[in-house]
Amino acid sequence: MTKLRERLEGVLGSSGRAPEQDKQRTISQLRQRIDELTGGRGMVQPQAMEPTTQRVDIQGLVPGRVVDTPCGPTFVAQYRYPMALTHGRLRLDRLFDVDPAMLALLGADPSLAALDPRRTLFFDTETTGLAGGTGTYAFLIGLGEFEGDEFVVTQLFMRDLNEEGASLHLLTQKLERAAFLVSFNGKTFDAPLLNTRLVLNRLPASLDDTPHLDLLHPSRRLFREQLPDCRLGTLEQYELGFERRGDVPGSMVPELYRSYLRSRDGRLVAKVFTHNVYDVLSLVTLTSHLAQLVAQADSSTLDPALILATARLLRDRGQIDRARRCFNLALERSSEADPHTASRARLEVALDLKRGGEHERAAEHFTILVDCGPFDPLPYEQLAIHLEHHANDYIRAEQLTQRALQFLRAGAFASRREYWIAAFEHRLSRLQRKLG
C-alpha cells in the first residue's frame, strides 16, 4: 500500500489533482495497478464463458461508433427496424392503432391519455447489479424511438466506468425531446438509478419530470394468477409469442460486464447488446398488447380469468360500468368450464350488487358461494351481515357464523386466519346477546 500511495503522489502531484487532459490516462494507470496488486480478486468469470486475455474492440462486434461529447467519448450502438417489423406475434406499428385512453387506465395516470408514439422514449438499462444505490452503474442504456418509417434503438455503452458522464450526457439529449416514457419496472429501478447517476455527474436532468408508463404493474394486475411469474421474458413467451435466440440470461449480465472491464474482450458483452435490444422491442409490443386487452375486456373472445383480472383493474381505475359488465361476463363464461374463476367472479358480482344497494340479489350470490364454492370467509361474513342487519334472521346468522368458525379452526383457510377467527368470534358474541 505504501508503494501505491507513492505512485498516486507521483501521478497526481502534491496537490492531489491531475490536469484535465491527463484524467483518462491517470484512471487507466490506476486501474491497471490495482489489478496488479489485487490479482483481480472478486472478478469471477461467468458460467459457460471461456477465460480470455485477448482484447477485442466492441466496435467490431456490434453496429456502432465512438461519439465525442463535452463529457468525453463513449460508444453508441444503433439498430434500425422497419415499423412493420413483427416482434413475436405483433407488429411494432400496432401501437399507433391503440387508444391512448387505455394507456392512461393501465398506468393510472390521466396524462398518458395524450401519449403519442412518436414522442415516446422506450428505455431499459443493463446494470452492474440489482441492489441500486450509488455503487451501481447503468453501463448500457437502451433507448427506442419511432423516427420516420423506422423504429430506432440507440444503446449508450460505457467501455469503462469513466465514460459514464458521456453516456449520461447523450441520455439527457434524448430526455429533452421525449414527452412520454415507457419501461418495464422503470419506476422502481431504472429511473431512480439513472436519476442518481445524473445527480452524481452533475447533469441537470431527471426522469421524474416526464409522464411514465411502467408496464410491470399492469402486467402483474392482469397475469399474476395465470402465468408462472411476470418477468418480461415470461410475458414474451406466453403473451407476445416471442422466443429469444442468441440471448444471454439477465442474471449473468453484471458479471459479464465486470469480466469485460478486466479483459477488454468485447465478445463477453456482445450478446448483452442483443439482450437489451430484445427488451426495448418488447416494450413496444407489450404496450400495444396490454392496451388492446383493456379495450376488449368486455369481449366474449377473451379467457374468463383474464376478463376477471381486467375487470378488477377497471374497477380500481373508476370504470365502474365497464367493470360490472366484465364481472358478469367472466361469471357467465366460466360457470361450467372454470369453477375457480366462476367463484371469484361471482363474489365480485355479489359485492358490486351490495355496493349498489341490491342486498337481496347480492345475498343470493353469497348463498351460492357458501353452499357450493370452496370455503372463503368473505362470503360467509357478507351473508351473515345480510341475515343479521337486513333479514333480521339472527338464528341463521348465528349458525352461519358457527360454521365459518369450524372451518377456520380446522385450518381450512390460511390467509389471515387469526383475523378472521377474531372477527367471527366477535360477531358470534353479538348475535348470541341478541338471541339471549
C-alpha positions in Angstrom: 0.0 0.0 0.0 3.0 2.3 0.6 4.2 1.8 -3.0 0.6 2.5 -4.2 0.5 5.7 -2.2 3.9 6.8 -3.6 2.6 6.1 -7.1 -0.5 8.1 -6.6 1.5 11.0 -5.4 3.8 10.7 -8.4 0.8 10.7 -10.8 -1.4 13.3 -9.2 1.3 15.6 -7.7 1.4 17.1 -4.3 -1.9 19.0 -4.8 -3.7 15.7 -5.4 -5.2 16.9 -8.7 -4.3 15.9 -12.2 -4.7 18.2 -15.2 -8.0 17.7 -17.1 -6.2 16.3 -20.2 -4.5 13.6 -18.1 -7.5 12.2 -16.3 -8.2 9.4 -18.7 -4.6 8.2 -18.6 -4.4 8.5 -14.9 -7.5 6.4 -14.3 -6.3 3.8 -16.7 -2.9 3.6 -14.9 -4.6 3.3 -11.5 -6.9 0.5 -12.6 -4.0 -1.4 -14.1 -2.0 -1.0 -10.9 -5.0 -2.1 -8.7 -5.4 -5.2 -10.8 -1.7 -6.0 -10.4 -2.0 -5.6 -6.6 -5.2 -7.5 -6.1 -4.7 -10.2 -8.7 -8.1 -9.4 -9.9 -9.8 -10.8 -6.8 -13.6 -10.6 -6.9 -13.8 -10.7 -10.7 -15.4 -14.1 -11.3 -15.6 -15.5 -14.8 -19.3 -16.1 -15.7 -20.5 -19.6 -16.2 -20.2 -21.1 -19.7 -17.7 -18.3 -20.7 -14.1 -19.2 -21.5 -11.4 -17.2 -19.6 -9.8 -14.7 -22.0 -6.9 -12.2 -22.0 -7.5 -11.1 -25.6 -8.6 -7.6 -26.2 -11.4 -7.4 -28.7 -12.9 -4.0 -29.5 -16.6 -3.9 -29.1 -16.8 -1.6 -32.2 -16.1 -4.6 -34.4 -18.8 -6.7 -32.9 -21.9 -4.5 -32.8 -23.0 -1.7 -35.2 -21.8 1.4 -33.6 -19.1 4.1 -33.2 -17.3 6.2 -30.6 -19.0 9.5 -30.1 -17.3 12.5 -28.6 -19.3 14.6 -26.1 -18.4 17.6 -23.8 -18.0 15.0 -21.1 -15.7 12.8 -23.1 -16.1 9.9 -25.5 -18.4 6.9 -25.3 -19.6 4.1 -27.5 -23.0 4.4 -29.2 -24.6 1.4 -31.0 -27.7 1.8 -33.2 -30.2 -0.6 -34.8 -32.9 0.4 -37.3 -36.0 -1.6 -37.9 -39.0 -1.0 -40.2 -42.1 0.0 -38.3 -43.9 -3.0 -39.8 -41.4 -5.4 -38.1 -43.2 -8.3 -36.4 -41.8 -9.0 -33.0 -43.3 -12.2 -31.8 -46.9 -12.2 -33.0 -47.2 -8.4 -33.0 -46.0 -5.6 -35.3 -44.3 -2.6 -33.9 -46.6 -0.1 -35.7 -49.6 -1.7 -34.0 -49.0 0.8 -31.2 -50.3 3.6 -33.5 -53.8 1.9 -33.5 -54.1 1.9 -29.7 -56.5 4.2 -27.9 -54.3 6.2 -25.6 -57.1 6.3 -23.0 -56.4 2.6 -22.4 -52.8 3.5 -21.6 -54.0 6.0 -19.1 -56.0 3.3 -17.4 -53.0 0.9 -17.4 -50.7 3.5 -15.8 -53.3 5.1 -13.6 -52.1 8.4 -15.0 -54.5 10.7 -16.9 -51.6 12.5 -18.6 -50.9 9.2 -20.5 -54.1 9.7 -22.4 -52.2 12.1 -24.7 -49.4 9.6 -25.4 -48.0 9.9 -28.9 -45.8 7.0 -30.0 -43.6 9.4 -32.0 -42.8 11.4 -28.9 -42.3 8.4 -26.6 -38.9 7.1 -25.4 -38.8 3.4 -24.6 -35.9 2.7 -22.3 -34.2 -0.2 -20.5 -30.9 -0.4 -18.7 -28.3 -3.1 -18.1 -26.5 -2.5 -14.8 -23.6 -3.7 -12.7 -26.0 -5.0 -10.0 -29.6 -5.1 -8.9 -29.1 -3.5 -5.5 -29.3 0.1 -6.7 -27.6 2.8 -4.8 -24.6 5.0 -5.6 -22.4 2.0 -6.3 -24.5 0.7 -9.2 -23.8 1.8 -12.7 -26.1 1.6 -15.8 -23.3 0.6 -18.2 -25.7 0.0 -21.1 -28.8 2.2 -21.7 -31.1 1.1 -24.4 -33.4 3.8 -25.9 -36.1 3.2 -28.5 -37.9 5.8 -30.7 -40.0 6.0 -33.7 -38.3 8.0 -36.4 -40.0 8.4 -39.8 -40.9 5.0 -41.0 -38.5 3.2 -38.7 -38.1 2.2 -35.1 -34.5 3.1 -33.9 -32.8 1.5 -30.9 -29.9 3.5 -29.6 -27.6 2.0 -27.0 -25.2 4.0 -24.9 -22.3 1.8 -23.7 -19.6 2.6 -21.1 -16.4 1.0 -22.4 -15.0 2.0 -19.0 -16.6 3.5 -15.9 -15.0 6.8 -16.7 -17.3 7.1 -19.8 -20.4 7.4 -17.6 -20.6 11.2 -17.9 -20.6 11.0 -21.7 -23.3 8.3 -21.8 -25.5 10.3 -19.5 -24.9 13.5 -21.4 -26.3 11.7 -24.5 -29.2 10.4 -22.4 -30.1 13.9 -21.3 -30.4 14.9 -25.0 -32.9 12.1 -25.6 -34.9 13.1 -22.5 -35.2 16.7 -23.6 -37.0 15.5 -26.7 -39.2 12.9 -25.1 -42.8 13.8 -24.0 -43.5 10.3 -22.6 -41.5 7.3 -21.2 -42.3 3.6 -21.3 -40.3 1.0 -19.3 -40.7 -2.3 -17.5 -40.1 -1.8 -13.8 -38.5 1.5 -14.6 -40.4 3.5 -12.0 -39.0 1.3 -9.2 -35.5 0.5 -10.6 -34.2 2.1 -13.8 -35.5 5.7 -13.4 -34.3 6.1 -9.7 -30.9 4.6 -10.7 -30.5 6.9 -13.7 -31.6 9.9 -11.6 -28.9 9.1 -9.0 -26.3 8.8 -11.7 -27.3 12.1 -13.3 -27.1 13.8 -9.9 -23.6 12.3 -9.2 -22.4 13.5 -12.6 -24.0 17.0 -12.0 -26.2 16.8 -15.1 -29.4 18.9 -14.7 -32.0 16.3 -15.8 -34.5 13.9 -14.3 -36.8 11.2 -15.5 -39.4 12.2 -12.9 -40.5 15.2 -15.0 -42.0 13.1 -17.8 -45.2 11.0 -17.8 -44.1 7.4 -17.4 -45.9 4.2 -18.2 -44.3 1.3 -16.2 -45.6 -1.9 -17.8 -44.7 -4.2 -14.9 -47.5 -3.1 -12.6 -50.5 -3.5 -15.0 -48.9 -6.8 -16.2 -49.0 -8.1 -12.6 -52.6 -7.0 -12.3 -53.6 -8.9 -15.4 -51.4 -12.0 -15.4 -50.1 -12.8 -11.9 -52.8 -15.5 -11.3 -52.3 -17.1 -14.8 -48.6 -17.1 -15.5 -45.7 -18.6 -13.6 -44.3 -15.1 -13.0 -44.5 -11.7 -14.5 -40.9 -11.3 -15.8 -40.6 -9.7 -19.2 -39.2 -13.0 -20.6 -42.3 -14.9 -19.4 -44.7 -12.3 -20.8 -42.8 -12.5 -24.1 -43.3 -16.3 -24.2 -46.9 -16.5 -23.2 -48.4 -13.2 -24.3 -46.3 -11.9 -27.2 -45.3 -15.1 -28.8 -41.6 -14.1 -28.9 -38.8 -16.6 -28.3 -35.3 -15.2 -27.6 -32.5 -16.6 -29.7 -28.8 -16.0 -29.1 -29.6 -14.3 -25.8 -27.8 -14.2 -22.5 -29.7 -14.7 -19.2 -30.2 -11.4 -17.4 -28.7 -12.8 -14.2 -25.3 -13.1 -15.9 -25.2 -9.6 -17.3 -23.5 -7.8 -14.4 -20.7 -10.5 -14.1 -20.2 -10.4 -17.9 -19.6 -6.7 -17.7 -17.2 -6.9 -14.8 -15.2 -9.6 -16.7 -15.2 -7.3 -19.8 -13.7 -4.5 -17.7 -10.9 -6.8 -16.7 -10.1 -8.3 -20.1 -11.5 -5.6 -22.6 -12.8 -8.6 -24.6 -15.9 -7.3 -26.3 -17.1 -10.8 -27.1 -18.1 -11.1 -23.4 -20.7 -8.4 -23.7 -21.8 -8.6 -27.4 -24.8 -10.7 -26.5 -25.8 -8.2 -23.8 -26.5 -5.7 -26.6 -28.8 -8.3 -28.2 -30.5 -8.9 -24.8 -31.1 -5.2 -24.4 -32.5 -4.7 -27.9 -35.0 -7.5 -27.3 -36.1 -5.8 -24.1 -36.7 -2.5 -25.9 -38.6 -4.0 -28.8 -40.8 -6.0 -26.3 -41.7 -2.7 -24.6 -43.4 -1.5 -27.8 -45.4 -4.7 -28.5 -46.3 -5.3 -24.8 -47.6 -1.7 -24.6 -50.0 -2.3 -27.5 -50.9 -5.8 -26.3 -51.9 -4.6 -22.8 -53.9 -1.7 -24.2 -55.7 -4.0 -26.6 -56.7 -6.3 -23.7 -58.1 -3.5 -21.7 -60.0 -2.2 -24.8 -61.5 -5.7 -25.4 -62.2 -6.6 -21.8 -65.9 -6.9 -22.3 -65.5 -9.0 -25.4 -66.5 -12.7 -25.2 -63.3 -13.7 -27.0 -61.0 -13.4 -24.0 -60.2 -16.0 -21.4 -62.6 -15.7 -18.4 -59.7 -15.4 -15.9 -58.3 -12.5 -18.0 -61.6 -10.8 -18.2 -61.9 -11.0 -14.4 -58.5 -9.6 -13.8 -59.2 -6.8 -16.3 -62.5 -6.1 -14.6 -60.7 -5.6 -11.3 -58.3 -3.2 -12.9 -61.1 -1.2 -14.5 -63.0 -1.1 -11.1 -59.9 0.3 -9.3 -59.5 2.9 -12.1 -63.1 4.1 -11.6 -64.5 2.5 -14.7 -67.4 1.0 -12.8 -69.9 0.3 -15.6 -67.4 -1.5 -17.7 -66.1 -3.4 -14.7 -69.6 -4.5 -13.9 -70.1 -5.8 -17.4 -66.8 -7.6 -17.3 -67.6 -9.3 -13.9 -70.8 -10.6 -15.2 -69.3 -11.7 -18.5 -66.5 -13.6 -16.6 -69.1 -15.3 -14.4 -71.2 -16.2 -17.5 -68.3 -17.7 -19.4 -66.6 -19.5 -16.6 -69.7 -21.1 -14.8 -69.1 -24.6 -16.2 -65.6 -24.6 -17.7 -63.7 -22.9 -14.8 -65.3 -23.3 -11.4 -62.5 -21.4 -9.6 -62.8 -18.4 -11.8 -66.6 -18.6 -11.6 -66.4 -18.4 -7.8 -64.1 -15.4 -7.8 -66.3 -13.7 -10.5 -69.5 -14.4 -8.5 -68.0 -12.9 -5.4 -67.2 -9.7 -7.3 -70.7 -9.6 -8.8 -72.2 -10.0 -5.3 -70.0 -7.3 -3.8 -70.9 -5.0 -6.7 -74.6 -5.6 -6.1 -74.3 -4.9 -2.5 -72.5 -1.6 -3.2 -75.4 -0.7 -5.4 -77.9 -1.4 -2.6 -79.3 -4.6 -4.2 -79.0 -6.6 -1.0 -81.4 -9.4 -1.8 -79.7 -10.2 -5.1 -76.3 -10.0 -3.5 -77.4 -12.4 -0.8 -78.4 -14.9 -3.5 -74.9 -15.0 -4.8 -73.4 -15.1 -1.4 -75.6 -18.1 -0.6 -74.4 -20.0 -3.7 -70.8 -19.3 -2.7 -71.4 -20.6 0.8 -73.3 -23.7 -0.3 -71.3 -24.7 -3.4 -68.0 -22.9 -3.5 -64.7 -23.7 -1.7 -64.5 -22.2 1.7 -63.8 -18.5 1.8 -64.6 -16.5 4.9 -65.7 -13.4 3.0 -69.0 -14.8 1.5 -69.8 -16.2 5.0 -69.2 -12.8 6.5 -71.2 -10.9 3.9 -74.2 -13.4 4.1 -74.1 -13.2 7.9 -74.2 -9.4 7.7 -77.2 -9.6 5.4 -79.0 -12.1 7.7 -78.4 -10.0 10.8 -78.9 -6.5 9.5 -81.4 -6.8 6.6 -83.3 -10.1 7.1 -83.2 -9.9 10.9 -82.7 -13.7 10.9 -80.4 -14.0 14.0 -80.6 -17.8 14.2 -79.4 -18.4 10.6 -76.7 -15.7 11.1 -75.5 -17.5 14.2 -75.5 -20.9 12.5 -73.5 -19.5 9.6 -71.0 -17.9 11.9 -70.5 -21.1 13.9 -70.0 -22.9 10.6 -67.3 -20.5 9.5 -65.5 -20.8 12.8 -65.5 -24.5 12.5 -63.8 -24.3 9.1 -61.3 -21.7 10.3 -60.3 -23.6 13.5 -59.9 -26.8 11.4 -57.3 -24.9 9.3 -59.4 -24.6 6.1 -58.2 -21.1 5.3 -54.6 -20.0 5.8 -54.6 -16.3 4.8 -55.2 -14.0 7.8 -56.8 -16.9 9.8 -56.3 -15.3 13.2 -58.0 -12.1 12.0 -61.0 -14.0 10.6 -61.4 -16.1 13.7 -61.4 -13.0 15.9 -63.9 -11.3 13.6 -66.3 -14.2 13.6 -66.0 -14.7 17.4 -66.9 -11.1 17.9 -69.9 -11.5 15.6 -71.0 -14.7 17.3 -70.9 -13.0 20.7 -73.0 -10.1 19.5 -75.5 -12.5 17.9 -75.8 -14.6 21.0 -76.5 -11.5 23.0 -79.3 -10.6 20.6 -80.7 -14.1 20.8 -80.4 -14.2 24.6 
